[in-house]
Amino acid sequence: MITLREMLDEDVDAVCEIEKETFSMPWKKQDFLKMIEDDNMAYMVILEDGEIIGGAGIREILGDVEITNVAIKEGLRGKGYGRLLLRAVIEKGREIGGSEFTLEVRKSNTAAIRLYTSEGFVTEGVRKNFYEKPTEDGLIMWKRREKADA
């Protein structure tokens, strides 16, 4: 059974482990705890049979929502969990006052780019050498208001 909900304090360690296996520069425990505490931020988790298998965060800034990260447990990627999670954080972003959504993604992360594009995101810019370990450009993608319901 698949469940989506906001992250709780007791979920942070499991989310940190998924973050470590997904990103070369993972967030720290205190970063996730801040997501729980701040009213303009939220972090959603996806569970399969009660086990956390992924998470995604958002931050609302003056009506725009930044999707801070989307991570699915290794071995479970490509099964649609990321899409469910992305849709859940977009819905949560609308609940906290957002109308347009943005994110950065590694230029080489074709699977993520395909997902974001299929959900209405469009590449609007490049951040040169945005990522480290290894150094790589980041694509700036937006889901604008006119595409919000696409």
N, C-alpha and C positions, 0 to 999 in steps of 0.2 A: 504494500500500500504506500502511495506517495503522499506526503504531507508538505505543505509550504506554510511557514510562519515566521514571525520576527524572532531574531536571535535572542536567547536568554543568557545570563551570566554563565550558567553552567555549560553552555554550548561552545564557549570561546576556545577552549583547548582543542576540541575536535576541529573547529574552523581553522585554527592556527596550523594544525598538521596538514590540512588540505592546501592551505596557502603555501606552506613550505615546499610541498611536492609539485606545485603548479608554477610558482614564480621564482625567478632568480634573486629577487630582492623582496622577500615576503614582509607583510606587515607584522608588527609585534602585538602581543596580547593587549597592551594598553591602547593601541589604535582601535581594536575591535570594541573594547569596553567603552571608549569615547563614542563610538557609533550608537551604542545602546543609550547613552546618557543624553546626548544632544537632541533637541526637538527638531532641528532641521536636517537630521541624519537618520538613516535607518539601515539595518542589515537584516536581510532575509536569509533563511536557511531552507534547504530542501532535504527531506528525510525519506528514506526507503525503509519500510518496516521498522521505524523508530530510530534508525541510524542516520546521522548527518552525513550526507554525501556531497554537499556543496553549499555555497553561499555567495551572496552578492550584496554590495553596498551602494547606497546613494547618499548624496548631499545636495540639498536644495539651497540655491543662492539666487535671490531676487527673481524667482519664477522659473529659473533654469535648474535642471536637475543633472548633476554629474553622476554618472554610474562609475563608481570608484574601482570596482573589481567584480569579476564573475569567475568563480572557480568551481570545478567539478572534480571529484575524487578520481585519481588515475584508475584506468580500467573501466570506468563508467562513462567516459566521454563519448560523444557521438551517438547517444541513445535518446536525445531529446530533453534531457534534464536541464541543460543550459538554457534552452528555449523557454521551458516552464519558469525557470528562475528569472530570466530576463523579463518576461511578461509580468511576473509578480512584482519585481522592483519598479517597473514602469507604472503599474497600478498604484503601488505604495507612493511613488513620486507624485502622482496626481492627487492622492489623498493629502499629502503635506503641502500642496500648493503649486506644484510644478506643472508646466505646460509644454516645455521643450526639453529634450534630453541630449546629453553629450557624453562622449567617452573617448579615451585614447586606447589604441590597440597597436601592438607590434606589427610593423609592415609585413613581416613574414608569417604572421598567425592567420593563415588563410582560412582555417576552419572557423575561427571566431569572426573574421570579416564576412564570410558567407552567412553566418547566423545573423549578424547585425544588419547586413544588407537586406536579408529576407524579412526582417522585422521593421523595415522602413528607414533605417539609418543610411546616410549618404556621407561619403568622405568629402570634407570641406577644407582640409588643410593638412599640413605635415609639420610635426615638431622634429626638427633635425636633432639627431643623437639624443632623443628623449630618454631612451632606455639604456641601462648599463647591464653588464654581465650577460650577454655581450652588448656592446654599443650598437644601437639600432634606432632608426627613425620610428616615430609614432604617428599613426594616422589619427587625425581628429575627425570624429564622425558625429553627425547630428541627426536627430529625429525631430524635425520641425513641426510646429503646430498643424500645418496643413496636411501633414502625413501622420499625425498622431493616432488616427483611427484606422490607418491602412492595415 
